[in-house]
Every structure is written in C-alpha cells, then in structure tokens.
Amino acid sequence: MKKNSYLFPLTIIGILYFVFGFITWLNNQLIPFLKTACQLSDTRAYLVTFAFYISYFVMALPSASILKRTGFAKGMSLGLLVMAVGCLIFIPAALSRNYVVFLFGLFVQGTGLALLQTAANPYVTILGPIESATQRMCIMGLFNKIAGIIGIYIFSKALLHNFDEINNNINVVVGEEKIILLNELAHRIILPYIIMACALVVISLMVFLAKLPNVNSSDDNADYKDDKPQTKKLPAYLWLGVLALFFYEGAEVMAIDTLVPYSKSIGLPDTIYSKIGMFALMALLIGYISTIILIPKYISQRKALVYCSLISLVFVLIALFSTGLCSLVFFILLSFSNAVMWGAIWALAIDKLGKNTSFASALLIMAIVGGAIIPLIYGGFSDAVGSLHLPYILFLPCYLFILFYALRGYKIGK
C-alpha cells in the first residue's frame, strides 16, 4: 500500500481506537462505583477488570477465526455491535443491582473489543514500515487516551457526583432505607450505557460502509514476506513478547484503574479522586506525543523500550518508599513511561513472522489477560495486608521482565 493511501484507513482505525479508550478506561470509574452500589470488598471490586480483560484471552483466537471469514470491515462492525449488546446488559444489571450480571456485561463488551483489537492492532502495524510501527501505534494511542479522558470526565459527573456524601449516607442507614439508596445509586448507570449502545450501533454502520482496504502480511512490506509459514514453530522471541505484553498490560491497568481507591485512601476529596484517572491518561498522552516525535528518527523503538522500563522502575521505587500525595504523583507518572511499551513490544514480537503475523497477533491479544489477573492479585493482596500502597510492589516484576525483553528477549530465536 502506498504511503498516501494510509490516511483514510488510519482515520477509521483512529475512530475505533477512540471507542476502545472510551469503553476501556471507564473501568476506572466502575470499580469504586460498583464497590459501593453492590457492597463489595477490594478483591471482588477488581473482578471488574478481570471480567473485562479475561474476554481477550478467551476470545482472541476465535476472533482471528471470525476475521478470516468476515474480513476487517465486517469483523470490526460485528465487534462494535457485540459491545453495544454488552452495554445494554447493564440495564437489567442496574435494575436488579446484580454484580454477576454487571460482570457478564463487561465480559460481552470485552468480547467485542477483542474482535476489534485482533483486527486493528496488526492492521496498524503492517500499514507501513515496521520501523515506524510504534509511531503509528502511538498516534492511535492518542485517540485512545483522549477518549479515556473524556469518558472519565463524563462518567465522574454521571456516576461519582457527590460520591462521598452518598457513601456517608449509605453507611449510617440500615434495612430498607439503605436498599433504596443503593438502588438509586445503581440506576445512575442506566442512561449513560443506553447512549453508549446507540453510539456503538451508529459507528458499526459507519465502519461497515467505509470499505477499508484489505492489508495483510503478504503485502509490499518485505519484513513480512514468508512463503512457507510454520505456525507450529513460532520463535521464542514471540512467546517472550506475549509474556512481556502480559506484564505490560497488567502494569498499565493497575497504574490507572487502582488510582481512584488509592487516592481516596490517602484522603483526597471526591471532587479530585473521581477524576484522578484523567491525570494518568494525560501522562500517557504526553508519552505518546514524545514517542511520535522521537521514534524512529532519533531513537529506535527497542532502545526507547529499554529506557522507559528503567524509568518505570525508578518511579515505582520512589512511589513505594514515599507516602501520600508524593507516592500518588509517581504512580501517575508511570503512565508516561508506559506509553511506548505497547507498540514497541508488539512490533518486536511480530517482526519477520511473515504469514504467521495474524496468528501471532491473536496470541498477543490474549496477553491482554494480564489486565485481568494482575489487578485482581493487587486487590487480593490489599485485602490481605490491609493496605492499598504495599501491593504496588507487583509493578517491579512486571517492569523487570519488560526490561529483559528489551535487552535480550526480543532476539532469542531470531
């Protein structure tokens, strides 16, 4: 595909990344909201991220199979419709205040996103030279995080408005009066998710009619040519990349979705902590913009991954050995150093895989399950030790493995 033909498909994919971000980062608001509305422990509250991200693991390979039959446009359109169904499931969940139904709705939303991302991520990577894949991923990340900031702002108003006052009222009443207050809180979620479902249906129709060009691993990019794919002999650097992406996704989700409870625990008021995720997403935006400027002109994506892994480790250590607002600032800053990691790991992991690229991409999508497992471990850890601060030590093995992959793992078996 010629360079001047990139703009239209990238614009459409950018819109999809906007959808990814808007839906995904709402978990930042759902965790404290559902914890109160459904009266949950920390461990059970983090089942929000588990239910959402486990769908990537379950549905990535089936998604790859679906996309072979439908093609990109129809597959993405179908994914958006599945997400709309997941949003509508929130209506009976809110009316019954049933946490299991909420989790099912999140799983269905994640299923639609798995289908979308299984198509969109390799599409962006292959749509141009592999050396600038991280740059294109970061451009898409701008759409994703801007949407997340908008989503968090809107939903902080819709779901967490006067949240401290509501929590205090719920804690001092009992019996039928308490149930009424909890039901009124749960019903706040209905209208926003009806609006989201309608928007997803409209975008689904738009993508279906857009007629995206078909790009695959056998196109003009020489790095992807391979006449004899051997899916049973995938190289070690791919499998290590899958594991690196697992740790990255867990760290990224933990660095954003745990911030509201942590901010609340150190005494910030609801007017601030309800929007704290916005600051982390802004840090990501700055990281993306820096990456777009620097890669590949001034620094390779691999060296950027090395430096950002080291920076993340420094930020974690400072945050762990400090307390209060200082620790919160450095946990937020992790999102800045996280910005380069998704695209860099992805590009290194699928480099020179030829016709195995699509299958490898499905494996990498499965690695998003890290966003389900690591925050859940964090929640269990916090319940066990009675602290939301100490469990952040989980960041250390995540970034250490990513550093290993950037230094050595990316070339094992190449």
KOLLUMSE-847888 format. One record per residue (C-alpha): residue in one letter; x, y, z. Coordinates in pm, whole numbers, plus 50000, padded with zeros to 5 digits. Layout:
BEGIN
AXYZ...
//
This chain:
BEGIN
M500005000050000K501385034149905K502095059850175N499485084750056S496795058150088Y497415053350463L495385083450575F491835070850518P492215036350683L494215051150971T491465076951029I488845049451050I491055028751281G491665060351486I487915062951544L487915026851661Y490795033951900F488685062552034V485945037052105F488495013552268G489615041152501F486185054052593I484955019252691T488155005552844W489055033553082L485535035953223N486615007153449N488445034153646Q485015047753742L483165014553759I485414999354026P484595024354306F481025028654179L480174991554182K482124986054503T479615008654678A476485000654476C476964962954517Q478734964954857L481954947154760S485394940154908D488524952154726T489114917554578R485574914554441A485624950354313Y488644942254094L486644914753927V485554944153708T488954943853538F489084905753548A485734901153371F486624927553113Y490144916153025I489694878453059S487494880652749Y490574889452544F492204856652646V489074836252579M488064853252254A491344862652078L491784830451879P488044827351797S488224863851686A491084855851449S488974827651303I485964850751263L488064877151089K489284851750834R485664846950730T484364882350758G487354903750665F488374935250854A485374957950792K482614933050868G484554918851164M485084953151319S481454961951258L480394929751430G482684937351724L481034971251774L477574955051776V478724929752036M479954958552251A476564975452217V474894943852349G477314944052645C476304979952724L472604970952716I473184942552962F473954969653218I470264979053222P468984946853388A472174946153597A471414980653739L467704973753788S468464942153986R471724955854134N473244922154047Y477034922454035V477254889953837V475134905053558F477354935953556L480364913153517F478664894553232G478014927653057L481684936753096F482724903052955V480504908452649Q481964943352599G485454928552621T484494901852368G483574928652115L486804947252189A488834915152146L487384911451797L488134947851716Q491684947451851T492584914151691A491944931851361A493064967351438N496474961951602P498124941251327Y496404963551069V498134994451211T501444976051248I501504963150888L500154995450736G503645008950673P507305001750759I507894980251069E510505005651193S507785031651246A505115007651379T505475021351734Q504955056551600R501675046351432M500595027651745C501215059051949I499155080151708M496335055351763G497055057352136L496345094652126F492795087052008N492515060352277K493625081652569I491805113452464A488655092152461G489565078552804I489975113652945I486605124052800G484955092252928I486345095853279Y485265132353296I481725124853177F481275094153395S482775110753703K479895135353672A477305108453599L478405081453845L480605096654117H478915130454168N478615137154545F480025102354598D481475108954947E478125122555067I476295092354923N478795068455084N478335085255420N474535083255392I474675046355297N476975038555590V474645053755852V471355038055741V470195001955755G467464979355622E465014991355358E466305027055362K469805015055276I468504993254990I466625023254844L469785044454847L471825016554688N469215011254416E469105048554340L472895048454305A472875017854076H470255033553849R472645062153768I474425039353524I471435031453300L471135062653084P474875066153004Y475065030052885I471935033252672I473545063352500M476785043852453A474945014252298C473225036952046A476535053651956L478205019851903V475465008951663V475935040951459I479735036451446S479264999851349L477225010451047M479825036750956V482685011450966F480674986350764L480115012150489A483675025950497K485134998550270L488544996550436P491334984350208N492474948850278V496004947850418N497744915450513S501124900850584S501844893350219D501634929850105D504604950349992N506324952050331A509324929350280D509714923050651Y506514902850641K507074881350332D507194844350404D506034818550156K506204789650398P504634798650731Q505204773251009T502724780651286K503954750751490K507474765551510L506874800751630P510104816751757A510984821952121Y511034859952084L507324859152001W506424838852310L508594861252527G506854891052365V503494876452463L504694873652823A506144909052813L502814922352685F501034903052964F503134921053226Y502814954353048E499034952353028G498774942953395A501024972053490E499174997053269V495744987253402M496974986853762A498615020953713I495265036453617D492345015853749T493635014454109L494185051954137V490685061754248P490615038254552Y494215047254637S493545084754608K490515080554831S492595061155086I495115089555123G492335114555194L491665132254865P488045145154827D485665130654565T485965162054352I489595152054291Y489805114154320S486855108254087K488885124353808I492355111753905G492435087253615M492395117253380F495825127853506A497255093253433L495795093853083M497235128753030A500645114653128L500105087552867L499215113952608I502465132652675G504315099652645Y502645092052312I503425126452171S507075122652278T507195088352113I505715101251788I508385128351775L511365106751875I510705072651709P512255062351474K514035094751378Y516035099851697I515795066651880S514825031151789Q511685016151942R513784989552117K516085014752289A513025035252388L511595003852549V514844999052746Y514895034852873C511195035652960S511445002653150L514295017253359I512365049553417S509315029553529L511405010053780V512745042753924F509235057353950V507955025954127L510785025854380I510245062654461A506495057154499L506975026454721F509425044354952S507225075154983T503665080655103G500595101855045L500495126654758C504165120954664S503595083854604L500415091454407V502285115254175F504875088854088F502225062154033I500565086453790L503935092953619L504185055753541S501655061853265F504165084953092S506835057953078N504225031752985A503305050052665V505965034852440M505644999152568W502574985352391G503684995052042A507354986352095I506674951752239W504124944651968A506464954651686L509424934751827A507264904051885I505814901251533D508944911951342K509704889251042L506894864351114G505524865350760K502174848250723N502274838751090T501654875351175S497874871851211F498144841451439A500894858451641S498704889351676A495934868051822L498414854252078L499444889752168I495804899752211M495444870352450A498244885952657I495854914252746V494604889653009G497384904953222G494944933753275A492554908453430I494944889053651I497474913753793P494944939753921L492964911154078I496134899454256Y496594935554368G493044935654512G493584902754698F496954914854824S495414947354952D492654928555135A495244905455291V497614932655418G495014959755478S496874984555260L496474998454909H500105010254899L502284979554962P500644958054687Y502094981954427I505284961554469L503714940054195F504954966153947L508564955353998P508474920453837C506374934653552Y508884961353453L511894938953518F510624913553266I509864940653009L513424953453058F514774918253000Y512734915552679A514044948952552L517654939752628R517764903052535G514444885552489Y513494902652161K516294884851969I516114849852120G515314826151835K515604852951564
//
